[in-house]
Amino acid sequence: MATTWRRWLVVVPVVALAGCAGVGGNRGRDEVVSSKDDAQSSWAGRATGSMTTMGFGGEDEVGQSRVQAFKTANPDVDVTVNPGGFDAQQFLTALASGNPPDVVSMDRTLIGSYAAKGAIQPLDDCIAGQGIDASQYRPAAMRSVTYDGHPYGIPEFSIVQTDLVDAKTLEAEGVDPSQIQTRDWDALAATATKLYRADGSNIQRIGFDPKLPDSFPLWAKINGVDIVGEDGAPHLDDPKAVEALEYTVGLVEAQGGWTKFKSFRDSFDIFGADNPLTLGTITAFPMENWYVNVLRDSIPRGLELESEIITDRQGQPVSMLGGSAWVIPKGAKNPVAACQWAKTMTSTDTWMKAAEARMQTVEKDKSFFTGLFTANTEADEQIREQYLTQAPDPGFAHAIDNYYSVLDKATAVNPSPAGAEIDAAWQSAVSRALEGIPAAQALQQAQGEAESAYEKAAR
């Protein structure tokens, strides 16, 4: 799901922590090393006291088992888990009041912006002091939490995409699943048109949904461009990004136009038994890995699921790696406990406990395990080997295998000090293009907005 940005309504003060450097402010090598060691040791040791979280609901068995793992390992910490997802305004208000939570779960795309504004702490000393093995996390996930050479987050979950397909409709229409592909755009457009159905002006079935606006970065990547460069600068009006937006808007226009398309899509019960793949009101779309867990309950209703890996135009697998991370705000009152929390919640042992809890639920429901996609490579491998037996439904088995196969091929949107503003700019541009503004014009305007934010943030 795309991140929604709320503009900064308060100014977050940055507290400068400066130690005495001796006469003239110069320190010798030994003193610098000692200072570094002292900083790391201040994060080490046993966590005690009280600690509060934000952005982590943790109501299901996966969340509860992980919380319990922390409490068992840290009996001297009194944890308050505040329910609900991350709320930017609530977070900023807490910072401005001088009473921030100790540890926060947020989307990784936000981390560059918050780091640049001094709202969250670099975690070099946390990682060193608590002995966190950063190599256990997927490189793309670590890249997305790193700003100006420093890690500002501990990666938690992983989100990737493949194309999910209603195999029943494909069979009825005589379309092979391999025709749901992103290498040959002309062929995909023809397939979408063939599968599309309408009764006069009323849409009855979407043939292929490019899933705009959320999936614009994915389509740009399919066409060979990152919308944010490695230096964090926006590339929203790159010709390949423009071409990707023109193409995907064209897919929507060929299937009723945005007004009707959106109205029809908004009517879907995406989380219910009458979801669009089960009802046959959509044939294929790029979708995230968590959705197979939702669809599992639709098998008795006749869902026949299929999956195709998304590729670039040269045929190489492509996916965007998203997900959450734990960060520690400036002014956190118990950063040591917060660091220990982030370490425990993302460790291999804790993830294995979470997988066991999920398996107990699956067995109770007489269902099957659809995977647990973390940012911890070792945990994913162990969970897959120990718990992911072959799904009884072949379509689901294929979909799950496809999601796992792209985990190490997926790339994240590069971190940027203006990441949130860039996100807001392209979201608005895609909406304008869908409403009829030429894609080049919409993205040029977005690029101007994003560049201004980037230049201001990078000063």
Contacts in CASP RR format, 6 or more apart in sequence:
PFRMAT RR
TARGET T0000
AUTHOR 0000-0000-0000
METHOD contacts of the structure
MODEL  1
MATTWRRWLVVVPVVALAGCAGVGGNRGRDEVVSSKDDAQSSWAGRATGS
MTTMGFGGEDEVGQSRVQAFKTANPDVDVTVNPGGFDAQQFLTALASGNP
PDVVSMDRTLIGSYAAKGAIQPLDDCIAGQGIDASQYRPAAMRSVTYDGH
PYGIPEFSIVQTDLVDAKTLEAEGVDPSQIQTRDWDALAATATKLYRADG
SNIQRIGFDPKLPDSFPLWAKINGVDIVGEDGAPHLDDPKAVEALEYTVG
LVEAQGGWTKFKSFRDSFDIFGADNPLTLGTITAFPMENWYVNVLRDSIP
RGLELESEIITDRQGQPVSMLGGSAWVIPKGAKNPVAACQWAKTMTSTDT
WMKAAEARMQTVEKDKSFFTGLFTANTEADEQIREQYLTQAPDPGFAHAI
DNYYSVLDKATAVNPSPAGAEIDAAWQSAVSRALEGIPAAQALQQAQGEA
ESAYEKAAR
1 214 0 8 1.000
1 288 0 8 1.000
2 213 0 8 1.000
2 214 0 8 1.000
2 423 0 8 1.000
2 427 0 8 1.000
3 107 0 8 1.000
3 109 0 8 1.000
3 110 0 8 1.000
3 420 0 8 1.000
3 423 0 8 1.000
5 88 0 8 1.000
5 420 0 8 1.000
5 421 0 8 1.000
5 423 0 8 1.000
5 424 0 8 1.000
6 88 0 8 1.000
6 89 0 8 1.000
8 92 0 8 1.000
8 117 0 8 1.000
9 89 0 8 1.000
9 92 0 8 1.000
10 92 0 8 1.000
10 93 0 8 1.000
10 95 0 8 1.000
10 96 0 8 1.000
11 96 0 8 1.000
12 92 0 8 1.000
12 95 0 8 1.000
12 96 0 8 1.000
12 117 0 8 1.000
12 118 0 8 1.000
12 119 0 8 1.000
12 330 0 8 1.000
14 117 0 8 1.000
14 118 0 8 1.000
14 330 0 8 1.000
15 330 0 8 1.000
15 331 0 8 1.000
21 27 0 8 1.000
27 35 0 8 1.000
39 125 0 8 1.000
40 125 0 8 1.000
40 128 0 8 1.000
40 129 0 8 1.000
41 129 0 8 1.000
42 125 0 8 1.000
42 336 0 8 1.000
43 125 0 8 1.000
43 126 0 8 1.000
43 128 0 8 1.000
43 129 0 8 1.000
43 130 0 8 1.000
43 335 0 8 1.000
43 336 0 8 1.000
43 339 0 8 1.000
44 129 0 8 1.000
44 130 0 8 1.000
45 130 0 8 1.000
45 336 0 8 1.000
46 74 0 8 1.000
46 76 0 8 1.000
47 74 0 8 1.000
47 76 0 8 1.000
47 77 0 8 1.000
47 334 0 8 1.000
47 336 0 8 1.000
47 337 0 8 1.000
47 340 0 8 1.000
47 341 0 8 1.000
48 76 0 8 1.000
48 77 0 8 1.000
48 337 0 8 1.000
49 76 0 8 1.000
49 77 0 8 1.000
49 78 0 8 1.000
49 334 0 8 1.000
49 337 0 8 1.000
50 77 0 8 1.000
50 78 0 8 1.000
50 79 0 8 1.000
50 80 0 8 1.000
50 334 0 8 1.000
51 77 0 8 1.000
51 78 0 8 1.000
51 79 0 8 1.000
51 80 0 8 1.000
51 102 0 8 1.000
51 103 0 8 1.000
51 334 0 8 1.000
51 337 0 8 1.000
51 338 0 8 1.000
51 341 0 8 1.000
52 79 0 8 1.000
52 80 0 8 1.000
52 82 0 8 1.000
52 101 0 8 1.000
52 102 0 8 1.000
52 103 0 8 1.000
53 79 0 8 1.000
53 80 0 8 1.000
53 81 0 8 1.000
53 82 0 8 1.000
53 101 0 8 1.000
53 102 0 8 1.000
53 103 0 8 1.000
53 104 0 8 1.000
53 105 0 8 1.000
53 341 0 8 1.000
54 82 0 8 1.000
54 86 0 8 1.000
54 87 0 8 1.000
54 90 0 8 1.000
54 91 0 8 1.000
54 94 0 8 1.000
54 101 0 8 1.000
54 103 0 8 1.000
54 104 0 8 1.000
54 105 0 8 1.000
55 82 0 8 1.000
55 84 0 8 1.000
55 85 0 8 1.000
55 86 0 8 1.000
55 87 0 8 1.000
55 104 0 8 1.000
55 105 0 8 1.000
55 106 0 8 1.000
56 63 0 8 1.000
56 81 0 8 1.000
56 82 0 8 1.000
56 84 0 8 1.000
56 85 0 8 1.000
56 105 0 8 1.000
57 63 0 8 1.000
57 81 0 8 1.000
57 83 0 8 1.000
57 84 0 8 1.000
57 85 0 8 1.000
58 64 0 8 1.000
58 66 0 8 1.000
58 67 0 8 1.000
58 81 0 8 1.000
58 83 0 8 1.000
59 83 0 8 1.000
61 354 0 8 1.000
61 357 0 8 1.000
61 358 0 8 1.000
61 360 0 8 1.000
61 361 0 8 1.000
62 354 0 8 1.000
62 357 0 8 1.000
62 358 0 8 1.000
62 372 0 8 1.000
63 354 0 8 1.000
64 357 0 8 1.000
65 350 0 8 1.000
65 353 0 8 1.000
65 354 0 8 1.000
65 356 0 8 1.000
65 357 0 8 1.000
66 344 0 8 1.000
66 345 0 8 1.000
66 350 0 8 1.000
66 351 0 8 1.000
66 353 0 8 1.000
66 354 0 8 1.000
67 79 0 8 1.000
67 81 0 8 1.000
68 353 0 8 1.000
69 344 0 8 1.000
69 345 0 8 1.000
69 349 0 8 1.000
69 350 0 8 1.000
69 353 0 8 1.000
70 77 0 8 1.000
70 79 0 8 1.000
70 340 0 8 1.000
70 341 0 8 1.000
70 344 0 8 1.000
70 345 0 8 1.000
70 350 0 8 1.000
71 77 0 8 1.000
71 79 0 8 1.000
73 340 0 8 1.000
73 344 0 8 1.000
74 337 0 8 1.000
74 340 0 8 1.000
74 344 0 8 1.000
77 334 0 8 1.000
77 337 0 8 1.000
77 340 0 8 1.000
79 341 0 8 1.000
82 101 0 8 1.000
85 105 0 8 1.000
86 104 0 8 1.000
86 105 0 8 1.000
86 106 0 8 1.000
86 107 0 8 1.000
88 110 0 8 1.000
91 100 0 8 1.000
91 101 0 8 1.000
91 104 0 8 1.000
91 106 0 8 1.000
91 119 0 8 1.000
91 329 0 8 1.000
92 119 0 8 1.000
94 100 0 8 1.000
94 101 0 8 1.000
94 329 0 8 1.000
95 119 0 8 1.000
95 329 0 8 1.000
95 330 0 8 1.000
95 331 0 8 1.000
98 331 0 8 1.000
100 329 0 8 1.000
100 330 0 8 1.000
100 331 0 8 1.000
100 332 0 8 1.000
101 329 0 8 1.000
101 332 0 8 1.000
102 328 0 8 1.000
102 329 0 8 1.000
102 332 0 8 1.000
102 333 0 8 1.000
102 334 0 8 1.000
102 335 0 8 1.000
102 337 0 8 1.000
102 338 0 8 1.000
102 341 0 8 1.000
103 326 0 8 1.000
103 327 0 8 1.000
103 328 0 8 1.000
103 332 0 8 1.000
103 337 0 8 1.000
103 338 0 8 1.000
103 341 0 8 1.000
103 342 0 8 1.000
104 120 0 8 1.000
104 326 0 8 1.000
104 327 0 8 1.000
104 328 0 8 1.000
104 329 0 8 1.000
105 156 0 8 1.000
105 324 0 8 1.000
105 325 0 8 1.000
105 326 0 8 1.000
105 327 0 8 1.000
106 114 0 8 1.000
106 324 0 8 1.000
106 325 0 8 1.000
106 327 0 8 1.000
107 322 0 8 1.000
107 323 0 8 1.000
107 324 0 8 1.000
108 141 0 8 1.000
108 144 0 8 1.000
108 145 0 8 1.000
108 153 0 8 1.000
108 155 0 8 1.000
108 322 0 8 1.000
108 323 0 8 1.000
108 324 0 8 1.000
108 325 0 8 1.000
108 412 0 8 1.000
109 144 0 8 1.000
109 322 0 8 1.000
109 413 0 8 1.000
109 419 0 8 1.000
109 420 0 8 1.000
109 423 0 8 1.000
110 419 0 8 1.000
110 420 0 8 1.000
111 120 0 8 1.000
111 144 0 8 1.000
111 145 0 8 1.000
111 147 0 8 1.000
111 152 0 8 1.000
111 153 0 8 1.000
111 325 0 8 1.000
111 327 0 8 1.000
111 415 0 8 1.000
112 147 0 8 1.000
112 152 0 8 1.000
112 415 0 8 1.000
112 416 0 8 1.000
112 417 0 8 1.000
112 419 0 8 1.000
113 416 0 8 1.000
113 417 0 8 1.000
113 418 0 8 1.000
113 419 0 8 1.000
113 420 0 8 1.000
113 421 0 8 1.000
113 457 0 8 1.000
114 120 0 8 1.000
114 152 0 8 1.000
114 327 0 8 1.000
115 122 0 8 1.000
115 147 0 8 1.000
115 148 0 8 1.000
115 150 0 8 1.000
115 152 0 8 1.000
115 415 0 8 1.000
115 417 0 8 1.000
116 147 0 8 1.000
116 148 0 8 1.000
116 417 0 8 1.000
116 418 0 8 1.000
116 457 0 8 1.000
116 458 0 8 1.000
117 417 0 8 1.000
117 457 0 8 1.000
118 330 0 8 1.000
119 329 0 8 1.000
119 330 0 8 1.000
120 152 0 8 1.000
120 153 0 8 1.000
120 327 0 8 1.000
120 328 0 8 1.000
120 329 0 8 1.000
120 330 0 8 1.000
121 152 0 8 1.000
121 327 0 8 1.000
121 328 0 8 1.000
121 329 0 8 1.000
121 330 0 8 1.000
121 332 0 8 1.000
121 335 0 8 1.000
122 150 0 8 1.000
122 151 0 8 1.000
122 152 0 8 1.000
123 150 0 8 1.000
123 151 0 8 1.000
123 152 0 8 1.000
123 153 0 8 1.000
123 154 0 8 1.000
123 327 0 8 1.000
123 328 0 8 1.000
123 339 0 8 1.000
123 342 0 8 1.000
124 150 0 8 1.000
124 151 0 8 1.000
126 132 0 8 1.000
126 328 0 8 1.000
126 335 0 8 1.000
126 339 0 8 1.000
126 342 0 8 1.000
127 134 0 8 1.000
127 151 0 8 1.000
127 154 0 8 1.000
129 339 0 8 1.000
130 339 0 8 1.000
130 340 0 8 1.000
130 343 0 8 1.000
131 343 0 8 1.000
132 154 0 8 1.000
132 339 0 8 1.000
132 342 0 8 1.000
132 343 0 8 1.000
134 142 0 8 1.000
134 151 0 8 1.000
136 348 0 8 1.000
136 376 0 8 1.000
136 377 0 8 1.000
136 378 0 8 1.000
136 379 0 8 1.000
137 154 0 8 1.000
137 155 0 8 1.000
137 346 0 8 1.000
137 375 0 8 1.000
137 376 0 8 1.000
137 377 0 8 1.000
138 155 0 8 1.000
138 158 0 8 1.000
138 321 0 8 1.000
138 375 0 8 1.000
138 376 0 8 1.000
138 377 0 8 1.000
138 407 0 8 1.000
138 408 0 8 1.000
140 321 0 8 1.000
140 410 0 8 1.000
140 411 0 8 1.000
140 412 0 8 1.000
141 155 0 8 1.000
141 158 0 8 1.000
141 321 0 8 1.000
141 322 0 8 1.000
141 323 0 8 1.000
141 325 0 8 1.000
141 375 0 8 1.000
141 412 0 8 1.000
142 151 0 8 1.000
142 155 0 8 1.000
143 412 0 8 1.000
143 414 0 8 1.000
143 415 0 8 1.000
144 155 0 8 1.000
144 321 0 8 1.000
144 322 0 8 1.000
144 325 0 8 1.000
144 412 0 8 1.000
144 413 0 8 1.000
144 414 0 8 1.000
144 415 0 8 1.000
145 151 0 8 1.000
145 152 0 8 1.000
145 153 0 8 1.000
145 154 0 8 1.000
145 155 0 8 1.000
145 325 0 8 1.000
145 415 0 8 1.000
146 152 0 8 1.000
146 415 0 8 1.000
147 415 0 8 1.000
147 417 0 8 1.000
152 327 0 8 1.000
153 325 0 8 1.000
153 326 0 8 1.000
153 327 0 8 1.000
153 328 0 8 1.000
153 342 0 8 1.000
154 325 0 8 1.000
154 326 0 8 1.000
154 327 0 8 1.000
154 342 0 8 1.000
154 343 0 8 1.000
154 345 0 8 1.000
154 346 0 8 1.000
155 323 0 8 1.000
155 324 0 8 1.000
155 325 0 8 1.000
155 346 0 8 1.000
155 375 0 8 1.000
155 376 0 8 1.000
156 323 0 8 1.000
156 324 0 8 1.000
156 325 0 8 1.000
156 326 0 8 1.000
156 345 0 8 1.000
156 346 0 8 1.000
156 374 0 8 1.000
156 375 0 8 1.000
157 323 0 8 1.000
157 324 0 8 1.000
157 373 0 8 1.000
157 374 0 8 1.000
157 375 0 8 1.000
158 289 0 8 1.000
158 321 0 8 1.000
158 322 0 8 1.000
158 323 0 8 1.000
158 373 0 8 1.000
158 374 0 8 1.000
158 375 0 8 1.000
158 380 0 8 1.000
158 407 0 8 1.000
158 410 0 8 1.000
159 288 0 8 1.000
159 289 0 8 1.000
159 290 0 8 1.000
159 321 0 8 1.000
159 322 0 8 1.000
159 323 0 8 1.000
159 373 0 8 1.000
160 288 0 8 1.000
160 289 0 8 1.000
160 319 0 8 1.000
160 320 0 8 1.000
160 321 0 8 1.000
160 322 0 8 1.000
160 373 0 8 1.000
160 403 0 8 1.000
160 406 0 8 1.000
160 407 0 8 1.000
160 410 0 8 1.000
161 215 0 8 1.000
161 218 0 8 1.000
161 286 0 8 1.000
161 287 0 8 1.000
161 288 0 8 1.000
161 289 0 8 1.000
161 310 0 8 1.000
161 319 0 8 1.000
161 320 0 8 1.000
161 406 0 8 1.000
162 286 0 8 1.000
162 287 0 8 1.000
162 289 0 8 1.000
162 307 0 8 1.000
162 308 0 8 1.000
162 309 0 8 1.000
162 310 0 8 1.000
162 319 0 8 1.000
162 399 0 8 1.000
162 402 0 8 1.000
162 403 0 8 1.000
162 406 0 8 1.000
163 180 0 8 1.000
163 181 0 8 1.000
163 182 0 8 1.000
163 284 0 8 1.000
163 285 0 8 1.000
163 286 0 8 1.000
163 287 0 8 1.000
163 307 0 8 1.000
163 308 0 8 1.000
163 309 0 8 1.000
163 310 0 8 1.000
164 277 0 8 1.000
164 284 0 8 1.000
164 285 0 8 1.000
164 286 0 8 1.000
164 287 0 8 1.000
164 291 0 8 1.000
164 292 0 8 1.000
164 295 0 8 1.000
164 305 0 8 1.000
164 306 0 8 1.000
164 307 0 8 1.000
164 399 0 8 1.000
165 177 0 8 1.000
165 180 0 8 1.000
165 277 0 8 1.000
165 283 0 8 1.000
165 284 0 8 1.000
165 305 0 8 1.000
165 306 0 8 1.000
165 307 0 8 1.000
165 308 0 8 1.000
166 277 0 8 1.000
166 278 0 8 1.000
166 280 0 8 1.000
166 282 0 8 1.000
166 283 0 8 1.000
166 284 0 8 1.000
166 303 0 8 1.000
166 304 0 8 1.000
166 305 0 8 1.000
166 306 0 8 1.000
167 177 0 8 1.000
167 304 0 8 1.000
167 305 0 8 1.000
167 306 0 8 1.000
167 395 0 8 1.000
168 280 0 8 1.000
168 302 0 8 1.000
168 303 0 8 1.000
168 304 0 8 1.000
169 195 0 8 1.000
169 205 0 8 1.000
169 280 0 8 1.000
169 283 0 8 1.000
170 176 0 8 1.000
170 177 0 8 1.000
170 180 0 8 1.000
170 195 0 8 1.000
170 283 0 8 1.000
170 306 0 8 1.000
171 304 0 8 1.000
173 194 0 8 1.000
173 195 0 8 1.000
175 191 0 8 1.000
175 194 0 8 1.000
175 195 0 8 1.000
177 306 0 8 1.000
177 308 0 8 1.000
178 308 0 8 1.000
179 187 0 8 1.000
179 188 0 8 1.000
179 191 0 8 1.000
180 188 0 8 1.000
180 191 0 8 1.000
180 208 0 8 1.000
180 283 0 8 1.000
180 284 0 8 1.000
180 306 0 8 1.000
180 308 0 8 1.000
181 187 0 8 1.000
181 188 0 8 1.000
181 308 0 8 1.000
181 311 0 8 1.000
182 188 0 8 1.000
182 222 0 8 1.000
182 310 0 8 1.000
182 311 0 8 1.000
182 312 0 8 1.000
182 313 0 8 1.000
182 318 0 8 1.000
183 311 0 8 1.000
183 312 0 8 1.000
183 313 0 8 1.000
183 314 0 8 1.000
183 315 0 8 1.000
184 313 0 8 1.000
185 247 0 8 1.000
185 313 0 8 1.000
188 208 0 8 1.000
188 251 0 8 1.000
189 247 0 8 1.000
189 250 0 8 1.000
189 251 0 8 1.000
189 254 0 8 1.000
191 207 0 8 1.000
191 208 0 8 1.000
192 207 0 8 1.000
192 208 0 8 1.000
192 251 0 8 1.000
192 254 0 8 1.000
192 255 0 8 1.000
193 207 0 8 1.000
193 254 0 8 1.000
193 255 0 8 1.000
194 207 0 8 1.000
195 205 0 8 1.000
195 207 0 8 1.000
195 208 0 8 1.000
195 283 0 8 1.000
195 284 0 8 1.000
196 203 0 8 1.000
196 205 0 8 1.000
196 206 0 8 1.000
196 207 0 8 1.000
196 254 0 8 1.000
196 255 0 8 1.000
196 256 0 8 1.000
197 203 0 8 1.000
197 204 0 8 1.000
197 205 0 8 1.000
197 207 0 8 1.000
198 204 0 8 1.000
198 256 0 8 1.000
201 260 0 8 1.000
202 260 0 8 1.000
203 255 0 8 1.000
203 256 0 8 1.000
203 260 0 8 1.000
203 261 0 8 1.000
203 264 0 8 1.000
204 281 0 8 1.000
205 280 0 8 1.000
205 281 0 8 1.000
205 282 0 8 1.000
205 283 0 8 1.000
206 255 0 8 1.000
206 261 0 8 1.000
206 264 0 8 1.000
206 265 0 8 1.000
206 276 0 8 1.000
206 281 0 8 1.000
206 282 0 8 1.000
206 283 0 8 1.000
206 285 0 8 1.000
207 255 0 8 1.000
207 282 0 8 1.000
207 283 0 8 1.000
207 284 0 8 1.000
208 251 0 8 1.000
208 255 0 8 1.000
208 283 0 8 1.000
208 284 0 8 1.000
208 285 0 8 1.000
209 265 0 8 1.000
209 282 0 8 1.000
209 284 0 8 1.000
209 285 0 8 1.000
210 219 0 8 1.000
210 248 0 8 1.000
210 251 0 8 1.000
210 252 0 8 1.000
210 285 0 8 1.000
210 286 0 8 1.000
211 285 0 8 1.000
211 286 0 8 1.000
211 287 0 8 1.000
212 248 0 8 1.000
212 249 0 8 1.000
212 252 0 8 1.000
212 430 0 8 1.000
212 434 0 8 1.000
213 426 0 8 1.000
213 427 0 8 1.000
213 430 0 8 1.000
213 431 0 8 1.000
213 434 0 8 1.000
215 248 0 8 1.000
215 286 0 8 1.000
216 227 0 8 1.000
216 244 0 8 1.000
216 245 0 8 1.000
216 248 0 8 1.000
216 426 0 8 1.000
216 427 0 8 1.000
216 430 0 8 1.000
217 227 0 8 1.000
217 320 0 8 1.000
217 413 0 8 1.000
217 426 0 8 1.000
218 286 0 8 1.000
218 310 0 8 1.000
218 318 0 8 1.000
218 319 0 8 1.000
218 320 0 8 1.000
219 244 0 8 1.000
219 245 0 8 1.000
219 247 0 8 1.000
219 248 0 8 1.000
220 226 0 8 1.000
220 227 0 8 1.000
220 238 0 8 1.000
220 240 0 8 1.000
220 241 0 8 1.000
220 244 0 8 1.000
220 245 0 8 1.000
221 312 0 8 1.000
221 318 0 8 1.000
221 320 0 8 1.000
221 411 0 8 1.000
222 244 0 8 1.000
222 310 0 8 1.000
222 311 0 8 1.000
222 312 0 8 1.000
222 313 0 8 1.000
222 318 0 8 1.000
223 240 0 8 1.000
223 241 0 8 1.000
223 243 0 8 1.000
223 244 0 8 1.000
223 247 0 8 1.000
223 312 0 8 1.000
223 313 0 8 1.000
224 240 0 8 1.000
224 312 0 8 1.000
224 313 0 8 1.000
225 235 0 8 1.000
225 238 0 8 1.000
225 240 0 8 1.000
225 241 0 8 1.000
225 244 0 8 1.000
226 235 0 8 1.000
226 411 0 8 1.000
226 413 0 8 1.000
226 414 0 8 1.000
227 234 0 8 1.000
227 235 0 8 1.000
227 236 0 8 1.000
227 238 0 8 1.000
227 241 0 8 1.000
227 413 0 8 1.000
227 422 0 8 1.000
227 426 0 8 1.000
228 234 0 8 1.000
228 235 0 8 1.000
228 413 0 8 1.000
228 414 0 8 1.000
228 415 0 8 1.000
228 416 0 8 1.000
228 419 0 8 1.000
228 422 0 8 1.000
229 235 0 8 1.000
229 414 0 8 1.000
229 416 0 8 1.000
230 414 0 8 1.000
232 414 0 8 1.000
232 415 0 8 1.000
232 416 0 8 1.000
232 417 0 8 1.000
232 418 0 8 1.000
232 419 0 8 1.000
232 454 0 8 1.000
233 416 0 8 1.000
233 451 0 8 1.000
233 454 0 8 1.000
234 416 0 8 1.000
234 418 0 8 1.000
234 422 0 8 1.000
234 425 0 8 1.000
234 446 0 8 1.000
234 447 0 8 1.000
234 450 0 8 1.000
234 451 0 8 1.000
234 454 0 8 1.000
235 241 0 8 1.000
235 447 0 8 1.000
236 422 0 8 1.000
236 425 0 8 1.000
236 426 0 8 1.000
236 429 0 8 1.000
236 443 0 8 1.000
236 446 0 8 1.000
236 447 0 8 1.000
236 450 0 8 1.000
237 440 0 8 1.000
237 443 0 8 1.000
237 444 0 8 1.000
237 446 0 8 1.000
237 447 0 8 1.000
241 443 0 8 1.000
242 439 0 8 1.000
242 440 0 8 1.000
242 443 0 8 1.000
245 429 0 8 1.000
245 430 0 8 1.000
245 433 0 8 1.000
245 439 0 8 1.000
245 442 0 8 1.000
245 443 0 8 1.000
246 433 0 8 1.000
246 439 0 8 1.000
246 440 0 8 1.000
249 258 0 8 1.000
249 433 0 8 1.000
249 434 0 8 1.000
249 436 0 8 1.000
249 439 0 8 1.000
252 258 0 8 1.000
252 261 0 8 1.000
252 434 0 8 1.000
255 261 0 8 1.000
258 434 0 8 1.000
258 435 0 8 1.000
258 436 0 8 1.000
262 434 0 8 1.000
264 281 0 8 1.000
265 282 0 8 1.000
268 275 0 8 1.000
268 276 0 8 1.000
268 281 0 8 1.000
268 282 0 8 1.000
269 275 0 8 1.000
270 276 0 8 1.000
270 294 0 8 1.000
271 294 0 8 1.000
272 294 0 8 1.000
272 297 0 8 1.000
272 298 0 8 1.000
273 297 0 8 1.000
273 298 0 8 1.000
273 301 0 8 1.000
275 294 0 8 1.000
275 295 0 8 1.000
275 298 0 8 1.000
276 282 0 8 1.000
277 295 0 8 1.000
277 298 0 8 1.000
277 303 0 8 1.000
277 305 0 8 1.000
278 295 0 8 1.000
278 298 0 8 1.000
278 301 0 8 1.000
278 302 0 8 1.000
278 303 0 8 1.000
284 308 0 8 1.000
286 310 0 8 1.000
289 373 0 8 1.000
289 403 0 8 1.000
290 373 0 8 1.000
292 305 0 8 1.000
292 370 0 8 1.000
292 396 0 8 1.000
292 399 0 8 1.000
292 400 0 8 1.000
292 403 0 8 1.000
293 370 0 8 1.000
293 371 0 8 1.000
295 303 0 8 1.000
295 305 0 8 1.000
295 396 0 8 1.000
296 367 0 8 1.000
296 368 0 8 1.000
296 370 0 8 1.000
296 396 0 8 1.000
297 367 0 8 1.000
299 393 0 8 1.000
299 396 0 8 1.000
304 395 0 8 1.000
305 393 0 8 1.000
305 395 0 8 1.000
305 396 0 8 1.000
305 399 0 8 1.000
306 395 0 8 1.000
306 398 0 8 1.000
306 399 0 8 1.000
307 395 0 8 1.000
307 398 0 8 1.000
307 399 0 8 1.000
307 402 0 8 1.000
307 403 0 8 1.000
308 402 0 8 1.000
309 317 0 8 1.000
309 402 0 8 1.000
309 405 0 8 1.000
309 406 0 8 1.000
310 317 0 8 1.000
310 318 0 8 1.000
310 319 0 8 1.000
310 406 0 8 1.000
311 317 0 8 1.000
311 318 0 8 1.000
312 318 0 8 1.000
317 405 0 8 1.000
317 406 0 8 1.000
317 409 0 8 1.000
318 406 0 8 1.000
318 409 0 8 1.000
318 410 0 8 1.000
319 406 0 8 1.000
319 409 0 8 1.000
319 410 0 8 1.000
319 411 0 8 1.000
320 410 0 8 1.000
320 411 0 8 1.000
320 412 0 8 1.000
320 413 0 8 1.000
321 407 0 8 1.000
321 410 0 8 1.000
321 411 0 8 1.000
321 412 0 8 1.000
322 410 0 8 1.000
322 412 0 8 1.000
323 375 0 8 1.000
325 375 0 8 1.000
326 338 0 8 1.000
326 341 0 8 1.000
326 342 0 8 1.000
326 345 0 8 1.000
326 346 0 8 1.000
328 335 0 8 1.000
328 338 0 8 1.000
328 339 0 8 1.000
328 342 0 8 1.000
332 338 0 8 1.000
344 350 0 8 1.000
346 374 0 8 1.000
346 375 0 8 1.000
346 376 0 8 1.000
347 376 0 8 1.000
347 379 0 8 1.000
348 376 0 8 1.000
348 378 0 8 1.000
348 379 0 8 1.000
348 382 0 8 1.000
351 372 0 8 1.000
351 374 0 8 1.000
351 376 0 8 1.000
351 379 0 8 1.000
351 382 0 8 1.000
351 383 0 8 1.000
352 379 0 8 1.000
352 382 0 8 1.000
352 383 0 8 1.000
352 386 0 8 1.000
354 372 0 8 1.000
355 369 0 8 1.000
355 371 0 8 1.000
355 372 0 8 1.000
355 383 0 8 1.000
355 386 0 8 1.000
355 387 0 8 1.000
356 387 0 8 1.000
358 369 0 8 1.000
358 371 0 8 1.000
358 372 0 8 1.000
358 387 0 8 1.000
359 369 0 8 1.000
359 387 0 8 1.000
362 368 0 8 1.000
362 369 0 8 1.000
368 389 0 8 1.000
368 391 0 8 1.000
368 392 0 8 1.000
368 393 0 8 1.000
368 396 0 8 1.000
369 387 0 8 1.000
369 388 0 8 1.000
369 389 0 8 1.000
369 391 0 8 1.000
370 391 0 8 1.000
370 396 0 8 1.000
370 400 0 8 1.000
371 383 0 8 1.000
371 384 0 8 1.000
371 387 0 8 1.000
371 388 0 8 1.000
371 400 0 8 1.000
371 404 0 8 1.000
372 380 0 8 1.000
372 383 0 8 1.000
372 387 0 8 1.000
373 380 0 8 1.000
373 403 0 8 1.000
373 404 0 8 1.000
373 407 0 8 1.000
374 380 0 8 1.000
374 383 0 8 1.000
377 408 0 8 1.000
380 404 0 8 1.000
380 407 0 8 1.000
384 404 0 8 1.000
388 400 0 8 1.000
390 397 0 8 1.000
391 397 0 8 1.000
391 400 0 8 1.000
416 422 0 8 1.000
416 454 0 8 1.000
416 457 0 8 1.000
417 454 0 8 1.000
417 457 0 8 1.000
417 458 0 8 1.000
418 450 0 8 1.000
418 453 0 8 1.000
418 454 0 8 1.000
418 456 0 8 1.000
418 457 0 8 1.000
418 458 0 8 1.000
421 449 0 8 1.000
421 450 0 8 1.000
421 453 0 8 1.000
421 454 0 8 1.000
421 457 0 8 1.000
422 450 0 8 1.000
422 453 0 8 1.000
422 454 0 8 1.000
425 446 0 8 1.000
425 447 0 8 1.000
425 448 0 8 1.000
425 449 0 8 1.000
425 450 0 8 1.000
425 453 0 8 1.000
426 443 0 8 1.000
426 446 0 8 1.000
426 450 0 8 1.000
428 446 0 8 1.000
428 449 0 8 1.000
429 442 0 8 1.000
429 443 0 8 1.000
429 445 0 8 1.000
429 446 0 8 1.000
430 442 0 8 1.000
432 442 0 8 1.000
432 445 0 8 1.000
433 439 0 8 1.000
433 442 0 8 1.000
433 443 0 8 1.000
END
